[in-house]
C-alpha cells in the first residue's frame, strides 16, 4: 500500500477545535477559582468580623487618647528625666572602683591597670556638669568600658586555655602510648613531667579566667544597681504606651488598601 501524508481528519479543523476547547477550559478554570474564592459563606462573616474589629480598635484608640492618658505619659517621662538628672550613687561608684582595682591586683602585673580609675571618673563627672543626663551617660559608659576591658582579657586568657588544654591532651596521649609500649622508666618520667607542667599551665589559666569572670560579674551587678531606677522608669513608659501602640498597629494592618486586596485575590490567595 503506497505511503500517504493524508490524515483521517483535517488538521486545520482539529487545531481550531482544540484551540477553542483550550479557551473554554481556561475560562472554566478561572471561573471555578473566582467562584470558589468569593462565594464561600464564611468569607462574608470574616469581612464583617474584620470590620467590627477595626471599628472597635479605632474607638478604643480614641478612648485611650484622653487628657488623663497624656498627663500620665508626661508624668512618667518627667520621672525618667529626674532619674537621669540624678548623679549615680557615689558609694556604688567607690565600690566599683575598689572591685576593679582588686581585679587588677589579682591578675598578673600589667594585665589590667585601674590605678587611676577613680580620678578619671571624677574628672569625667566634673567636665559634664552642664547636662546632668549627659554626665550620667558618660560616667556609665566609662564603667561599662572597664567591664568590656575585663571581658576582653578574659576571652584572651580563655583562648590560651583552650590551646593549652589541647597541648595537655596531646601530652597525656604520648604518655599513655609510651606506657602501653612499656617505655623505659626514664622516658615515662620525662613524659609525666611534661604532662604535669602543661597541667599546671592549664590550671593557672583557668584560675585567671575565673578571677576575671568573678570580678566582672560583681561589676555588672553594680551597673545594674546604678541603672535599676532608670530601667524601671523606661519599662513603665513602655507598658503605658503598649496598649495604644498595639491599637495603632491593629488599625494600620486592618486598614483597607490596594495591597490587602491584591493579596486576597484568588491567584495569590490560593498559594496561602
C-alpha positions, -999 to 999 in steps of 0.1 A, spaced: 0 0 0 16 33 -10 25 58 18 4 90 21 5 122 42 -32 125 43 -48 122 78 -81 108 88 -94 142 99 -84 177 86 -55 191 107 -67 227 104 -102 218 117 -86 199 146 -64 228 155 -94 252 156 -114 227 178 -85 222 202 -78 260 204 -114 267 213 -115 238 238 -84 252 255 -100 287 258 -132 272 272 -112 251 297 -92 282 308 -123 302 313 -139 274 333 -108 271 355 -107 309 362 -145 309 368 -141 280 392 -113 297 412 -131 330 414 -164 314 424 -147 292 450 -129 322 464 -157 348 466 -187 326 473 -175 308 504 -202 315 531 -176 321 559 -159 349 539 -188 373 544 -187 367 582 -149 372 581 -152 405 564 -179 416 589 -157 405 618 -127 424 605 -148 455 601 -161 452 636 -126 447 650 -114 477 631 -143 498 644 -136 486 680 -98 492 677 -104 527 662 -128 537 690 -107 522 717 -77 542 704 -98 574 706 -110 564 741 -74 559 753 -62 593 740 -77 612 769 -62 640 790 -55 616 818 -35 594 794 -13 622 782 -9 635 818 2 601 829 26 599 799 41 633 808 44 623 845 63 591 836 86 609 812 92 636 839 101 609 863 126 594 839 142 628 833 146 634 870 163 600 874 186 607 845 194 641 860 205 624 893 242 616 897 250 579 903 254 568 939 290 577 950 292 547 973 284 524 944 310 542 923 336 537 950 327 500 953 330 497 915 365 513 916 376 491 945 365 459 928 381 469 895 414 476 913 411 444 933 407 425 900 438 442 886 459 432 916 447 396 915 458 393 879 495 392 866 513 426 866 504 447 836 474 426 826 449 453 836 456 487 851 429 506 870 450 526 894 439 560 881 403 549 875 389 569 905 405 602 893 394 596 857 358 591 868 358 623 889 373 643 861 348 629 836 319 638 860 332 674 866 336 681 829 300 674 821 282 693 849 262 714 824 239 685 814 234 660 842 219 633 819 250 636 796 273 634 826 254 603 838 256 586 804 293 594 801 301 580 836 281 548 829 298 544 796 332 546 813 321 520 838 309 497 811 342 502 793 360 488 823 338 457 822 345 454 785 382 455 791 380 428 817 358 407 794 384 411 766 412 400 789 390 370 800 384 360 764 421 362 755 431 340 785 403 316 778 416 312 742 450 304 756 435 279 779 419 261 751 452 258 733 470 246 764 442 221 770 449 207 736 486 205 745 477 188 777 456 162 758 485 156 734 510 152 763 487 127 780 483 107 748 520 105 744 524 93 780 496 67 775 512 54 743 546 52 760 532 32 789 513 9 765 546 1 747 564 -4 781 587 25 777 617 29 799 613 44 834 633 74 823 612 81 793 579 77 813 592 100 840 601 127 814 567 124 797 550 126 831 569 157 840 558 173 807 521 164 815 524 179 849 540 211 835 513 216 809 486 207 835 500 235 858 498 260 829 462 250 822 452 253 859 468 288 861 449 299 830 416 285 844 422 304 877 429 337 858 396 332 838 377 325 870 392 356 887 383 379 858 348 364 854 340 367 892 351 403 893 333 411 861 300 397 874 303 418 905 309 449 885 279 441 863 258 438 894 269 473 905 260 487 870 226 470 874 221 487 908 231 520 893 206 518 865 177 499 881 156 531 887 162 543 851 153 509 836 122 506 858 111 541 846 116 532 810 97 499 815 67 519 829 67 542 799 67 512 775 40 495 795 19 527 795 23 531 757 18 494 749 -20 494 746 -21 525 723 8 512 702 -10 478 698 -42 496 687 -22 518 662 -7 486 648 -40 468 646 -57 497 628 -28 501 604 -27 464 595 -65 461 591 -70 492 570 -84 485 536 -58 491 509 -48 480 474 -21 457 487 -45 440 511 -70 434 482 -42 422 460 -30 397 485 -66 384 489 -71 379 452 -78 344 440 -44 337 423 -24 348 453 -48 335 480 -47 300 465 -10 298 474 -17 308 510 
